[in-house]
Every structure is written in structure tokens, then in C-alpha cells.
Amino acid sequence: MELELEPLGLPSDLERPIVIAGPCSAETEEQTLKTARQLAAKGCHMFRAGVWKPRTKPGGFEGNGEAALPWLKSVKEETGMMVATEVATAEHVELCLKYGIDIMWIGARTTANPFAVQAIADALQGVDIPVFVKNPVNPDIELWIGALERINGAGIKRLGAIHRGFSSYDKKIYRNHPMWQIPIELHRRYPNLPLVCDPSHIGGRRDLIAPLCQQAMDMGFDGLIVESHCNPELAWSDANQQVTPDILDYILSMLVIRNETVTTENISTLRKQIDELDNQLIEVLAQRMKVCREIGEYKKAHDMTIVQTARYSEILGKRGAQGSLMGIGQDCVKGIFELIHEESVHQQMEIVNK
């Protein structure tokens, strides 16, 4: 399904990256306005603050709800900034429209629930407002696209996507794994869909925000949504991933914004080399699969099981080490050979089941 998209309708003087900034939560009227004034002084055009905060476990601060919406309205009136907040239900949408909220976004937990997304879409029927959709908590691009399609199907053409990373039991550096290949694939399918990075939720730590912002720009993202608080250490939610407006201004000032549309003769030559090498890779893979089918014939003739666990483990270990020695990440090599092994098993299964 093709998305029907129109420009977001943001301030015309905005250059890449567009930036939406503000605290994780609108905690008090004073904190909300103080942060907004500081961000406006730094040239910020769009202010974000959570009003309804879905928490993983009960007992944490879950937002002030409707009581905080007049604070965002005051931010808009006093600073001239557009204001944005997250919605998770049809009632949230109706209240945001009532108080003049300019931009809404759908959170990762909500995106993962098609029923919830459809309820929001129904509430947005007949409304013309920018809506951003965060990726679902699990790495499922089709679920992300499905949510975008539901909102678009309600007539929302000023649509954008927010990449906030993906939840995982395997916690390493990041709070949520970036898995950059997923938003890159989304951009490949929908090149006109604005793509915004959320470094606060990906990193989970303020010291990771700057490098993540730069990575997003290097990958051609259109904008950033960053959590910024007037006093992050005292924040009522997600204190570790918020920065002051001063720090945010410094991070943005240090970003290197590259022109993705410039194509020189040199890079065209290098791309041709990539194409030639890719062709060679495909040819080598085809030869490997031919050998796998021959192995399948042998296993069939000798009543051997298709999957030989010891051999598979040996391949992953040796190829990972070999890749590391040649400057390729072990995880990358492991992932490639897992896919190759999956296809090899499929090829052999076809032989055995003939």
C-alpha cells in the first residue's frame, strides 16, 4: 500500500535536522514553562512533553493527564513554539484537539497494538494535523508500516516516523537497540516519509545522545526528537536520558550535516565496484548452494539428518574469527552465516523430501 503524504507543514525556516525538544514529562506548570522558555531562547521551534506516560510497572509517575494540557497551551501562546505530545487512546486525541496541540505522536507500546492504533485513527478522521508514529517495541517493520497505513487511512497525510530503537533482553550499551537497518529499510520503501530519530530512548543515557544524533544525520534522517529538561537530575521520569537546553544546543551546534544528494564521479566509480563485488557474491553463493544440494543428496542416500549441529557451530566460530581478522564485526559475520545456513537447510530439505 502506498502512503499518501503531504509536507508536515512545519515552520518554513527550518533546516535539516528538524528538532522537537522538551522534557520526558510535563511534571509541573513551572517546570514545563521554564524548560520551554530556555529552549525557545535557543531557537527551538517545536516543544514536546509527555502528558500521559505509560510506565512498564505500576507505581511510577504516569503523567498529569488533561491537567497538563493547559500548560502546553501556555507554552504555545508565550513562546510561539508548536507543541507536541504522545497519544495512546481516542480520548487522548480528543483532548489534544480540544486544547490546540499541534503535533501528536503514537508511542512504541501503542504501535504494537493494531486495535489501539485503529481506535486512534478513527478519532483522527476528518482532522488535519501532523502525526508521528514510533516504531513498535519489537523489531517488526511490517507492524510499523501497518500503523502508518492505519493513520494514513484516516486521512492523515502529514505523517512521519520516529525511530526509538527496539527492546531486547540482551542489554548492552543502549537502552533500546538501534537496529539501523530497519528504519533504513522503511526509508527505502517510503523515501518521502519524514524519518525522525529519538536518541534519548535509544541510548537511555545522556552521554550517548550526541553520537546517536550524528549517526542519525549520517544516515540521512530528517530530524531528531530529544528529551530536554531544565533540571534533568530531578526529573520525575527518565532522568538519565535528558539533557539541559544548553547541552542540547551544544550537541546540535556540533552536528555535521552532510548533503545526501551530491553524487560525484569518484563515488559513482566506487558504487560500480560495489555492484561488481555484489554480483560476485551472488555467484559464489549460488555455487555454495549447489554444493549444499550435493551434500543433501549424500545425506539422503546415507539416512543422515539434515542439521549437523557440531558442523554448524564450527562454521559460525571459524567464520566469525576469520571475519574479525579481516576487519568485519563478528556479529555481522555470524548473522550472515546464520542466513546462509538457513537457506542451505532449506535447499537440502527439498532434496531429501523429493
N, C-alpha and C positions, 0 to 999 in steps of 0.2 A: 504494500500500500504506500502510495506516495503522499508525503505530508504537504499540505497547502500552507505555505509560510509567507508572512509579510514581515517587514522590518519591525524591530522591537518598539520603535517609537521613543527611544531614549534621547536625552539632550543631544542636539546636533553637533556640539563642540567636543563630544567625547572621542578620544582616540583609543586605539588598542593599547593596553587592555581596558575594557570597561571594568569598573571596580564597584562592588557592592560591599559595604563595610558597616560594622556595628557589633554590639555585644551579642553573645550567645542568647542571653535572656534580657528582656525588659524587666529589671528587678524592682526598681522604684522610679517614680517620675523624675526625681533629681538625678539619679544615675543615668537614665535614658537621655535626658536633655543635655546633661553635662558632656556625655560622650558624643552626642550629635553635634554640639557646638564645636568641640575640638576637631571632629572630622570635617565639618564644613569649613573650618578655618584652614584646613589643609587642601581644600579644593575638591572634597568628595561630593559626588552628585547623588548618590543613592545610599540610603541608610537601611540596614537590616537589624531586626531584633526579634527574638523568639517570644511569642505571646503564649502559645500552647507548647509545652515541652514534653514530648513522650520520653519517659525515662525507662531504662532497662529493668530496674527494680522499683517497687513502691517505696515511698519514704523520702525520696529526693524532691528537690524543687521542681514542680511541674508547670511553672508559669503562672502569671496572674490572670490569664484569660481576657475576657472582654474588658476588664478594668484597665488593662494596659493599652488598649487601642486608642483612647483619647490622648495618651502620651505620644504615640506615633503621629497622631493628627497634629499635635502641637509642634513636633519636630518639623513636619512638613510646612506648617504655617510660619514658623520662626526662621528656619534656615533655607527654605526653598528646595530642600532635597526631596527626591522621590523616596517613598518609604515602602519597605517590603517585609513580609512575614510568612511563616510556614502555615499551611492549612492541611488538616487531616480529615475533616468531615464537611458535609454540606453546610452544617450550621456555621462552621468557621468561615466558609466562603461568604455566606450571607452577612455575617457580622463585619467582615473586612470591607465588603461593598458598602455597608451602612456607614462606616467610619472613613471612607475615602482612601483606603490602602491602594497604592499604585501598582504594586507588583506582588504576586503570590508565588510561592514555590511549594512543591509536594515533596515531603521527606522520604528518605530511603525505606523506612519501615512501611509507609503507606504505599509507595510504588510497588512493593512486593505483593500487595493485596489488590487484585483486579476489581473486586467488589467495591472496595473503598475508593479506588480511582474513578470507577464509573459513577459513584454517588457524587463525587466532586465535579466530574464532567457534567452531570445532569444539572447541578447547581449553577454551573457556568454558562448554560445555554443562553444565548442572546447577549452575552457580556463581551465587551472588547477590552481586554486587559492583558498585559504580558504575564505569562505563566511559565515558570521553570520547573522541570521535572528532574529530581535527583535519581541517580542510578539506584536500583534495588540493593538491599544489603548483600545478597548473593550474586556472584558473577554470572548473570544471565542477561545477555544483551537483548534477547527476544522479549523478555519481561519488561525491560526498559523501553524498548520500542513500542510494545503493546500499550504501555501507559501513555506514551507520547501520542499514539494514534487515538486513544480514547479521548484525550483532552482536545486534540485537533478535530476529532469528530463532533465535538460540541460546538465547533465554530471558532475556537481559539486559534488564530493564525499567527499571533505574536507569541511564538513559542521558543523555548530554549531548553538546553540540557545542562545539568550540573553533575560533574564527576566528583564524588566524595570518597572514592575508594570502596573496597569490599571487605566485609567482615570475614575473619578466619580464626580458627583455633590456633593456628601457627603464628603466634605473635613474635615479630622480630623488631625491626626498627620502628615501623609505622603502626599507628593505631588501626588503620584500615589499609590493606594492601592496594597500591595504585593500580596494578594490572593495566598499564597504559594501553595495551593492545586492544582493550575493549572500547574505550572512548575513541581510539583511533579508527577502529572498525565502524563505529557509529558515524563518525565524521565522513568516512569513505562512502557510506551508504547515503548519507544526507548532508552533502557539503554545504548547503545553505542554512543548516540548523546551527544557531549560535551555541558554542560549547564553552562552558564556564568551569573553572577548576576551584575546588574547595580545599585548599591546602591545610586548613585548620583541622578538618575531620580526617583527612588522610594522615597527616603527621601526628596529631594528638599532642604535639609539643611545640612550643613557640619557636624553639631554635631550628625547627625543620621547615618553618613557613617560607623563609627566603629561598632556600634551594628548590623547594617544590614549586614556588611561583615561577622561578626561572625555567624549570623543566617544562612547566605548562606552556610558557611562552615559546620555548624552543620547539615544542610540538605543534605550535600553531593555534593554541586555544585563543578564543576571542576575549575572555575575561576571567576575573577572579572574584570569589566571594570569600571574604576574610573576616574572622571574628576579632573585633577590636573593642576594648573596654577601657574606661577612664582609669580603672584601678584593678587590673587583671587578678592580682593576688587575692583580692577579696571577692571575686566573682562567685555567685551562688551556684553556677553550673559551668563545667568545663574550664575551670580556671587555668589549667596548664597549657591550653592551646590558644589563649587570647593574648593579643599584644596591645600596647597603648597606641593611640593615634599617631604619636611622634615616631614610634618604632615602625609602624605601618608605612608612614610617609617615607621613612628612610629606605625601607625594603623596596618600595615602588620606585624610588629615585635611582636605585642601583640596578634595576632590571635592564637587560639588554634585549631590545625588541628588534627582531630580525625580519626582513622583508621576505615573506614566503613566496612571492610571485616572481621574484627575479630569477631568471634562468640564463646562465652564461654558457658559452661554448664549452668551457672546461667541464662544468658539471654535466652537460649533455654527453660528453665523451665518456665520463665516468659512469653515467647511467647506462650507456650502451655496454660497457664492460660488465656491469651488474646483470643486464639482460642475458649476455652471453654465458656468464657463470651460472645463472639460474637454469638456462637451457641444459647446461652440462649436468647440473644437479639432478634434473628430472630424468635425463638419460641414464645416469648412474643408478638412480632409484629404480628405474624400470628394469635395469639389469639385475639389481639386488632382488627384486620381486620374482624375476624369472628363476633365480637360484632357489628362492624360498619355495616356489611351486615344485621344483625338482625335489627339494627336501620333503615336501608334503607327499609326493609320490613314494619316496623311500619309507616314510613313517607309515603310510597306508599299507605298503607291502609287508612291513615288519610289525604291524599292530602296535605301533608306538603312539603315545599320547602326543597331542599337538604341542601343548605348552611344556617346555622343559625349564623348570624354574631355575635350576642351577646355572644353565647356559644363559638365561635371560639376565640374571644377576651379574654374571661375568661380563656380559656385553655392556650393561649400564656402568659398571665400575671402571672398566678399561676405557670406554669411550669418553666418560666424564673426565678421567685423568688426562687422557690424550688432548681433549679439548682445552683443558686448563693450561697445559703446557704450550698450547698454540694461541693463547690469549682469548679463549672463548669461555664464558662462565660455565661452571659445571652444571648449574641448574638448567641453563639453556640447552646444553648438550643432552642432559637427561630427558628433558621434555621432548626434544626432537626424536630421540630414540625410543621413547615410550610410544609416540605416534607411529613410528616406523614398525615397531613390534606389533602394535595393534593391527596394522594393515597386513603384516606378514602372517599373523594368526588367521586373519580373515581369508587371505589367499589360500592358505593351507587347508582351512576348513572346507572351502569349495572343492578342493582336490579330494579330500577324504570322504566327503559326502556325495560324491558322484555315483 
